[in-house]
């Protein structure tokens, strides 16, 4: 059986077969990924009405790809107060947002209680609001900083109202690449173990991959394979999110941005490889809205959400600081030939447009 027939018949492909997909015809690859997408979701494209809050940019780590974090010498440091965060949640709640997504830097000054208290305050005031918070990298930082185990931090998160975990901090699992781009941060093994522990509590999470910097194609495939292996064990990943590296204002000094062709190929291959992860997100924040819309033809069935405000990727050059309004977002999906479906944070359908 040739590789195309193997994929269309639903058989699982191996590392070398996945890597070889980069070399097949671009449009043939799109068709293979689209067949997988249609089998899972038809023409539906999911999004949610959400708001990203990035409460602090003070960070003890120095990742070479990051333009968001502020070191001790940076004059543009900030840390939001709980009142400021609650004011934002009050505002978005009044306009129908279903999810607040809280991710920030590894701030050694705020304290573990600062995080736990804001989760509790949000959940107490807005019990219906889904709190997606703390990447595995933040969780690991808090565990180390406060002498706790990963299990203990997870327990505290759940007790204080966190509903699901975002997929950030995964970057690239290859240890050599990771050593170069984010030395000192959570390791690949720790990242996967934290999500496994989270899933074992009956909780869901996402998983990302940062690509288009110094990694090679085989590193991307290796990353996908490790996700697939863990998903076989736990079934806890809602969604895979390939994040396109942003070239501005950071220390990796990647001169040439990755091409749209390479981004779409990587999207399509991830849809084919990750046969056990239901959703593939084209995160428009890092890929641009236009390319995310095209990615719907390359296997992507989720475009994240309206977002409203985003500070981390926009600091590195992404055009995402202000978000996209709902009417425009749904019109763009419709005009590209797909059906916009508002979802909640764990992919229950709320409204078909």
N, C-alpha and C positions, 0 to 999 in steps of 0.2 A: 504494500500500500504506500503510495507517495504521501508526502507531508501534507499537501492540501487536502487530500481525501481523509487523512488521519484527523486533521483538525475539524473538518466538516462532519465527520462521524461522531465527534465528541470525545475522541480518545485523548488522553493526556500526553503532552509533548515533553521531551527532556531538555536539558540545558543546551546541548549542541543544536538541536532542532530549533529551539527558541532563538538562539544566536543567529542561525542561518536565515531567519525571517527578515533580518535587516537587509539582506541582499536580493530578496525577490522583488518583482515588479510592484511599484508603489500602489497602484490602483487595485492590483490583485490582493495585496495585503489589507487594504481598506475593506474590500469585499468580504474577506475572511473574518475580520473583526466585526464588521457590520452584521454578518450572519449570526455571530455569537450574541451581539447586542439585541438583535431583533428577537432571537429565541428567548432571551431573558425578559426583555422590556418592550418589545414592539417599537413603536415610534414615540414612546413616552420619554420626556426629559424632566428629571426631578430638580427641584430647587426648594429652598426654604426661606422664610422671612426671618432673617437673623441679624445680629449685631455683634461685631467683634469689639471687644474691649481689651486694650493692652495697658494694664494698670501701672507698670513701671518699666523704665528702660535702663535702670541701673543694674549692671551685670558683673558678676565676679569672673565669668568665663570670657575668653577672647577667641571667638570662632572667626576664622579668616574670611568666611563668606558673608558675615553679618554686617549690615549697615545700620541696624536698629539700636543695638546696645550702646550704652554710654559708659565709658570707663571713668575712673575716678577724676581724671583731668578734664572730662568733657563739660563744657559750660551749659549744655542743653539737657542736663539730667532732669527727670521728673518722676514723681511718685504720686498717684492720685489718692485722694482721701476716700474713705468709705462713702461719705455723703455725695461726693462727685460721681462715684460709680452707681450708687442707688438712684441718683437723679437721672442718669442715662437709662437705667433699667425702667424707671417709672415712665419716661418718655416713650421708649420703644414699646412697652406694654400697652400704652394708650393707642398705639398705631398698629397693633396686631402682631408684633413679633412673637415668635414661639420659642426662640432659642437665644441665649446669650453665651458667647464663645469667649472665654477668658484665658488668655495666654500672654505671658510677658517674659521678662528677663530673670536671671538668677540673682535676685537682690538680697545680699546678706544682711541688710539693715532693717527690713520690714518685719521679719519674724514669722514663724509658722502660724501663730494665732491670727495675724493680719489677714492671711489667706482664708483660714477656716472661718473666721468671723464674717467675712464678706459673703462667703457662700451661704452661710446660715441666715444672714440678714436678707439676702435675695430670696431664698427659698421660703422664709417665713412670710415675707411681704407678698411674694408672687409664687404661690405653691405650684401653679400650672406652668411656670417658666422652666424650660429644660436648661440645666446648667451643664455646659460642656467645658471642662476646665482641666488645667495642668497636664502638660505633655509629660511623657516618661522622663524627659530630661529635667524638667522642673521637679517632678516627684523625686527623682534620684538626688538632685541638689538638696532638696529639703530634708531627705533622709540623712544625708551625709552631714549637713549643717547642724542638725538638731539631734544627732545620735540615735536615730530611729531606724527600724528595718523598713524595707519597701512595704511589707504587709501592714505594718503599723500606720504608715502614711495613707495607704489605701483605705484602711478601716476608718481613719479620721475623715477622709474625703467623703466617704459614703455617709457617715454619721452626720456630716454637716451639709449634705444636700447635693453633692456632685452626682450627676446622672450618667454622664458618659465622658470618655477621654478623647481628646483630639489626637491626631496621628503625628504631630510634630516631633522633631528631635531624632527622627530615624535617619535623616540625611542619606548616606550610603552605608550599607552594612559592611562592605569590604574594610577590613581592619587597617590596611595600609593607607587607603584613601582617607579613612576616618582620622587616623593619627595625624595626617597632614592638614586636614581642613578644620578639625574641631577637637584637637588634643585636650584631654582632661575632662571632656564631657562624658555623659553616660556611654558605656560601651555598647556595641551591637548586641552582645549576649545579655547584658542587663536590660536593654530596651525591650528585647523580645520576652525576657522573663517577667518584666513588669506587666506587660500586656497579657501574658498568659495568666498571671495571678489575678488581674482585673477580670478577665473572661471567666475564670473559675468562680468568681463571685456572681456570675450570671449577668455581668455588665458588658456593654458593647463599647467598641472603640473604632477609630479609624487608623489608617497607616499611610504614611507619606514616603516619597522618595525624592530627594533633591538631585536633579541631574542637569547636565549642560555646563559643568565646570571642569574639573580635572579628571573625572572618572572616565572609564572606557565602557564600551557597549557591554562587555562581559560582566562588568561590575553591576550594571543595571539588571542583567538577567539573574545574576547571583542573588541580588536583593529580592527580586520577585520570587525566586525559588524558596528563599528562607521564609517569606510571608506565606507562601502556599503550604509549606510544611507545618507552620504553626496553625494556620487556619484548618488544616486537616485534623489537628488535635483538639482545637477549641471551638471553631466556628464563630468566634467572637468579633471578627472584623466586619463592620458594616460596609466599608468603602475603601478603595485604594485611590490615593491622590498623588499623581506624579507632579511635583512642583518644579517649575522651570527656574533655574538659577538666574538671579538678577545681577547684572554686571557692574552696577555703579556703586561708588562709595564704600568699597570693602577691600580687603587685603589679598584676595586671591589673584587679582590683576589678570583676569581672563580677558584677553583683548577682543576676541570674536565671540559674539553671542551665538548660541546654538541656532541652527536654521529651523524654520517652520517645518520643513520636510522631515528633519530628524525628530522633532517633537511629536509630529503626527505618527511617525513610524513607531516611536516608543509607546505612545498611547495604544496603538493597535496591537502591538506585541503583548503589552500588559493585559489587554482584554482577552487575548488568546491564552496566555500562560496562566492567568489567575482564574482558573475555571471554577474555583470554590469561593471566590469573593464576588458577591452579587453586583456591586455597584462600582463603576469607574467614574471618577470625578475629573472633569476638565476645569481646574480651578482658575477661573478667568483672571483672578488677581495677578497670577504670575505668567499667564500665557497671552493676555489681552482678550477682550470679549470676542473679537472677530475670530481669532484662532480657536477659542473654546467652542464657538458655534460650528466651525468646520470639524472639530474633533468629534462632534456627534456622529459624523459619517465614518469615524475611525474607532468606534467602539464605546465612546463616552456616553453615559446616560444621565449624568448629573452635572450641573453647572454651579454647585454650591448655593449661593443665595444673594440677596440684595446687599448684605454686609454693612451698608451705611457709612462706616468709617473703618479704615485699616491702616495701621502705622508701621508694621514690620517690613512688608515687602515694598511698600511705597517709599520707604527710606532708601531702598536700593535701586529705585528707578521705575518700579511698577506704577501704572496709572490707576491706583485703587484707593487713593486716600478718601474719596467721597462716596464710594459705592455706586449702585445703579438703582433707579427707582422701579417699582414693581411693574407699572404699565409698560415701561420701555423693555424691561427684562422679558416679560411674557410675549410681547410683540416680536422681539428678536428671535425667540425660540420658534414661534409660529411661522414667521417669515422664512425661517430656514427649513421648514417642512416637517417640524416635529411638534409634539403635543406637550405644552407646559403643564406639569403636575406639581402643585405645592405639596410638600411632604413634611412630616415632623422629623425630629432628629434621628429616629431609628427606622425611617422609611415607611411609616404608615402613610397612605395617601389621604390628604385632607381636602384637596379641591382640584378638579380638572378644569383647565381654562379652555 
